[in-house]
Amino acid sequence: MRVSDAARYKTVNAALQRIAADHAKASREASTGQRVNRPSDDPQAAAELVRLRHAGSKIDAHIETLRYATSDLEQSEAALAAASDLFVRARELAMQGGNGALDASGRSLLAEQVRALEQELVGIANQQGARGHLFAGSKTDAVPFASNGAFSGDGVDHVVDVGAGATSASASGALAFTASGGRDVFTDLAQLRTALAADDSAGISASLDGLEASRKQIEQERGKSGLSLEKLRAADQVLEQGRVDVARASERVGAADAFEAFSKLTSLSGAFERAIAVSKQMLDLGSRWR
């Protein structure tokens, strides 16, 4: 029995659609380099790619947060180094002021230099980073130190979630500069300035121990910041490797083999052209049978 034109057309059309779909899929693989471009390409692989993309997004978010924190802590460590150097300079001025050959006028000039150091120290302690004032604790939106050194921040530590626990990511202004750390470093500077201005040799000499204690207090907090920085940098390396691992896993799951993809596309292109030619012959033949 002769096959009807409608049935023949349906058969030919179905064959062309199958080859066209395969050709389109191969074309996507060749152009995107991805074997899985839509869930229907490979449902199991597509689900795994979704999971990997989610993991990659979490890692990216952790890295971004970590690098902001690292930048702030690096700035804090540098500020503490500058504050420590400032106290070295203050001790030098105290030593000069303690020289018995210096008169009241000379000590008065040294007192003005110490006043400048006090102002410089306030500027250091009020520095801002990406997340606000570096030494304010949790009160990052407000200036933590007044011009006389009075502290209005707190001792709350900033921590960063790096995916495997929390890591400290701040230097404490309270411990570095106030009596919470043992000494009020601003008071030590002010006492030196007062003794110099008053031409008080005994007071000048008495200030030396306090100045050194303040410097050590600042250095202690600087050392803690350095340790925290090492932890943050190590965490960054781990997260960066995690990002590389996720990218590699995604490539294994969803990437197409370039040579195979283009070979398949070339083959299907030829098959598609042949199928069109055969289909045309079949439909022409059907037309002659009528």
Secondary structure, DSSP 8 states (H G I E B T S, - for coil): ----HHHHHHHHHHHHHHHHHHHHHHHHHHHHSBS-SSGGG-HHHHHHHHHHHHHHHHHHHHHHHHHHHHHHHHHHHHHHHHHHHHHHHHHHHHHHHT-TT--HHHHHHHHHHHHHHHHHHHHHHT-EETTEETTSTT-TTS--B-TT--B-S-----EEE-SSSEEE----HHHHHSGGGTS-HHHHHHHHHHHHHTT-HHHHHHHHHHHHHHHHHHHHHHHHHHHHHHHHHHHHHHHHHHHHHHHHHHHHHHB--HHHHHHHHHHHHHHHHHHHHHHHHHHHHHHHH-
